[in-house]
Amino acid sequence: MAVDDLTKDLAPIASNTMADIVEVRLREYLKKKSFVPGDALPKEIELAEALGVSRNVLREALSRLRMLGMIETKKKRGMVLARPDILGTFERVLDPLIIDKETLQDIFELRLVLETGLADLIYIRKTDKDIIELENIAKKEINHDNSFRIKNEIAFHGKLYEMSGNDTLKRFQIMLLPIFDYVVTLEKKPTIGKINHMDLVQILKTGTIEEFKSGMQAHLQPHFDRLKKV
C-alpha cells in the first residue's frame, strides 16, 4: 500500500503527550489505509514521514502495539498487522494475588452477567452427550463438603461454558477460575440458590430457553442478593 501524508487531518502533537498521541495517530493511519491482519506494513521511515514524527517516537508507538499483539515481525516481510489475541493481556494480569478486591468483585459480577446470558447459545448447541456429562457432575455433589462443592461448581459451570460452543467464552471461563476462590472467602456458609445444579439439568432436558434463563437467575440469585448488601 502506498504511504501518504495524513498529518493534514490530524491535530498538532503536544510535546508532553508525544508517545500517546503518536500511538493514536498510528492506529488511525492503519484504519484509514484499511490494513487487515496479514498485511505487510510500510517501513519505519515511511510511517514516520506519513505521521510527521521522529523514528524514535514512532518506534515507541510500534512497541506498544507489539505488546498488545497488534503488530508482529515476520522474516523477509518485516512488520505485519497481526490478528490480536483479545484476551492475552487479560490472562497475564488476572491473578487474585495482584488484583484489588474491587476489581475482583467487578470481574465476578461480569461472570454472573455472562452466565445469565448463556441460555441461547446452549440451546442452539447442546447435545444429549453434553446433558449426560452435566448430570453426572451434578450427581457427584450430593453430601460432600464445601471444598468438594467448589470443585464441582467449577466443573458444572465450566461445562455450561463449553456447551455454548463459543471459544472466547470457554477461554474466559478458564481465566475466571481463580475468582471462584475469591468468592468462597466471602461466604460464611455454602451459597445455594432455590434452583440447584440438578434442577438446571432437568430444565435442559425438557424445559424451554426461557425456563432455563429463569432457572439460572434463581440459581445465581444468592450472589446477586449478596451484592445488594455490599
C-alpha positions as CSV (number, residue, x, y, z in Angstrom):
1,M,0.0,0.0,0.0
2,A,1.2,3.5,-0.8
3,V,2.0,5.8,2.1
4,D,0.7,9.3,2.0
5,D,0.8,12.2,4.5
6,L,-2.1,12.1,6.9
7,T,-0.9,14.9,9.1
8,K,-3.2,17.5,7.5
9,D,-6.2,15.6,9.0
10,L,-4.7,15.4,12.5
11,A,-4.3,17.9,15.3
12,P,-0.8,19.1,16.3
13,I,1.1,16.8,18.7
14,A,1.6,18.2,22.2
15,S,5.2,17.6,23.4
16,N,4.2,16.3,26.8
17,T,2.0,13.5,25.3
18,M,4.0,12.6,22.2
19,A,4.1,8.9,22.6
20,D,0.4,8.6,23.5
21,I,-0.8,10.7,20.6
22,V,1.6,9.0,18.1
23,E,0.1,5.7,19.1
24,V,-3.4,7.1,18.4
25,R,-2.2,8.5,15.0
26,L,-0.7,5.2,14.1
27,R,-4.0,3.4,14.9
28,E,-5.9,6.0,12.8
29,Y,-3.4,5.6,9.9
30,L,-3.9,1.8,9.9
31,K,-7.6,2.1,9.9
32,K,-7.7,4.8,7.2
33,K,-5.4,2.8,4.9
34,S,-7.7,-0.3,5.5
35,F,-5.0,-2.6,6.7
36,V,-6.2,-6.1,7.7
37,P,-4.4,-8.9,9.6
38,G,-1.7,-10.4,7.5
39,D,-0.9,-7.2,5.5
40,A,2.7,-6.0,5.5
41,L,3.2,-2.5,6.9
42,P,5.3,0.3,5.5
43,K,8.8,0.6,6.7
44,E,9.5,2.7,9.8
45,I,10.9,5.6,7.8
46,E,7.8,5.8,5.6
47,L,5.5,5.6,8.6
48,A,7.4,8.3,10.4
49,E,7.2,10.6,7.4
50,A,3.5,9.9,6.9
51,L,2.7,10.7,10.6
52,G,5.1,13.6,10.8
53,V,7.1,12.3,13.7
54,S,10.6,11.1,14.5
55,R,11.5,7.5,14.1
56,N,12.3,7.2,17.8
57,V,8.8,8.3,18.8
58,L,7.3,6.0,16.2
59,R,9.3,3.0,17.5
60,E,7.8,3.6,20.9
61,A,4.3,3.6,19.5
62,L,5.1,0.5,17.4
63,S,6.4,-1.2,20.6
64,R,3.1,-0.6,22.3
65,L,1.2,-2.2,19.5
66,R,3.5,-5.1,19.6
67,M,2.8,-5.6,23.3
68,L,-0.9,-5.7,22.5
69,G,-0.3,-8.3,19.8
70,M,-1.4,-6.0,17.0
71,I,1.9,-6.0,15.2
72,E,4.4,-8.7,14.7
73,T,7.7,-9.0,12.7
74,K,7.9,-11.7,10.0
75,K,11.1,-12.9,8.4
76,K,11.6,-11.4,4.9
77,R,8.3,-9.5,5.3
78,G,9.1,-7.0,8.0
79,M,6.2,-5.6,10.1
80,V,2.9,-7.3,9.6
81,L,-0.5,-6.4,11.1
82,A,-1.4,-9.3,13.3
83,R,-4.6,-10.8,14.5
84,P,-4.6,-9.6,18.1
85,D,-5.1,-12.0,21.0
86,I,-8.0,-10.3,22.6
87,L,-7.8,-12.0,26.0
88,G,-4.0,-12.4,26.1
89,T,-3.2,-9.4,28.2
90,F,-6.2,-10.1,30.4
91,E,-4.9,-13.6,31.1
92,R,-1.5,-12.3,32.2
93,V,-2.9,-10.0,34.8
94,L,-5.9,-11.9,36.1
95,D,-4.4,-13.1,39.3
96,P,-6.2,-12.6,42.6
97,L,-2.8,-12.1,44.3
98,I,-2.2,-8.9,42.3
99,I,-5.7,-7.6,41.8
100,D,-7.5,-5.4,44.3
101,K,-10.8,-6.6,45.8
102,E,-12.9,-4.0,43.9
103,T,-11.6,-5.3,40.6
104,L,-12.1,-8.9,41.6
105,Q,-15.7,-8.0,42.6
106,D,-16.2,-6.4,39.2
107,I,-14.9,-9.5,37.4
108,F,-17.1,-11.8,39.4
109,E,-20.2,-9.6,38.6
110,L,-19.2,-9.9,34.9
111,R,-19.2,-13.7,35.3
112,L,-22.7,-13.5,36.8
113,V,-23.9,-11.5,33.8
114,L,-22.3,-13.8,31.3
115,E,-23.9,-16.9,32.8
116,T,-27.4,-15.5,32.9
117,G,-27.0,-14.9,29.2
118,L,-25.6,-18.4,28.1
119,A,-29.0,-19.9,27.5
120,D,-29.5,-19.0,23.9
121,L,-26.1,-20.5,22.8
122,I,-26.5,-23.5,25.0
123,Y,-30.0,-24.3,23.5
124,I,-28.6,-24.0,20.0
125,R,-25.7,-26.3,20.5
126,K,-26.4,-28.7,23.4
127,T,-26.3,-32.4,22.7
128,D,-27.6,-35.5,24.6
129,K,-24.0,-36.3,25.5
130,D,-23.5,-32.8,27.0
131,I,-26.5,-33.2,29.2
132,I,-25.4,-36.7,30.4
133,E,-22.0,-35.3,31.3
134,L,-23.6,-32.3,33.1
135,E,-26.0,-34.6,35.0
136,N,-23.0,-36.8,36.2
137,I,-21.3,-33.7,37.5
138,A,-24.4,-32.6,39.4
139,K,-24.9,-36.1,40.9
140,K,-21.4,-36.1,42.5
141,E,-22.0,-33.0,44.6
142,I,-24.6,-34.6,46.9
143,N,-23.5,-34.9,50.6
144,H,-20.0,-33.5,50.0
145,D,-18.1,-30.9,51.9
146,N,-17.6,-27.3,50.9
147,S,-14.2,-27.9,49.3
148,F,-15.6,-30.5,47.0
149,R,-18.6,-28.3,46.3
150,I,-16.2,-25.6,45.0
151,K,-14.6,-28.0,42.6
152,N,-17.9,-29.3,41.4
153,E,-19.2,-25.7,41.0
154,I,-16.2,-25.0,38.7
155,A,-16.8,-28.3,36.8
156,F,-20.6,-27.7,36.3
157,H,-20.4,-24.1,35.2
158,G,-17.3,-24.8,33.1
159,K,-19.4,-27.4,31.3
160,L,-22.1,-24.9,30.6
161,Y,-19.5,-22.5,29.0
162,E,-18.2,-25.5,26.9
163,M,-21.8,-26.2,25.8
164,S,-22.1,-22.7,24.5
165,G,-19.6,-23.7,21.7
166,N,-18.0,-20.2,21.9
167,D,-14.2,-20.5,22.2
168,T,-13.8,-17.0,23.6
169,L,-16.4,-17.7,26.3
170,K,-14.7,-21.0,27.2
171,R,-11.3,-19.3,27.4
172,F,-12.8,-16.6,29.5
173,Q,-14.3,-19.1,31.9
174,I,-10.9,-20.7,32.4
175,M,-9.5,-17.3,33.2
176,L,-12.2,-16.8,35.8
177,L,-11.4,-19.9,37.8
178,P,-9.3,-18.0,40.4
179,I,-12.3,-15.8,41.1
180,F,-14.2,-18.8,42.5
181,D,-11.8,-19.0,45.4
182,Y,-12.2,-15.3,46.0
183,V,-16.0,-15.6,46.2
184,V,-15.8,-18.5,48.5
185,T,-13.8,-16.5,51.0
186,L,-16.7,-14.1,51.2
187,E,-19.2,-16.9,52.1
188,K,-19.7,-17.9,55.7
189,K,-21.6,-20.9,54.5
190,P,-22.3,-22.6,51.1
191,T,-24.4,-20.4,48.9
192,I,-27.2,-22.5,47.3
193,G,-30.0,-21.0,45.2
194,K,-33.6,-22.1,45.0
195,I,-32.6,-23.9,41.8
196,N,-29.6,-26.3,42.2
197,H,-27.5,-27.9,39.5
198,M,-29.7,-30.9,39.1
199,D,-32.7,-28.7,38.7
200,L,-30.8,-26.9,35.8
201,V,-30.1,-30.3,34.2
202,Q,-33.7,-31.2,34.3
203,I,-34.7,-27.9,32.7
204,L,-32.1,-28.5,29.9
205,K,-33.7,-31.9,29.3
206,T,-37.3,-30.9,29.0
207,G,-37.6,-27.1,29.5
208,T,-37.6,-24.1,27.3
209,I,-34.9,-21.4,26.8
210,E,-36.9,-19.0,29.0
211,E,-37.3,-21.6,31.7
212,F,-33.6,-22.1,31.7
213,K,-32.9,-18.4,31.9
214,S,-35.2,-18.1,34.9
215,G,-33.6,-21.2,36.4
216,M,-30.1,-19.8,36.0
217,Q,-31.2,-16.5,37.5
218,A,-32.7,-18.3,40.5
219,H,-29.6,-20.4,40.9
220,L,-27.3,-17.3,41.0
221,Q,-29.7,-15.2,43.0
222,P,-27.9,-15.6,46.3
223,H,-24.9,-13.9,44.7
224,F,-27.0,-11.1,43.5
225,D,-28.6,-10.7,46.9
226,R,-25.1,-10.5,48.5
227,L,-24.2,-7.7,46.1
228,K,-27.2,-5.7,47.5
229,K,-25.5,-5.8,50.9
230,V,-22.1,-4.7,49.8
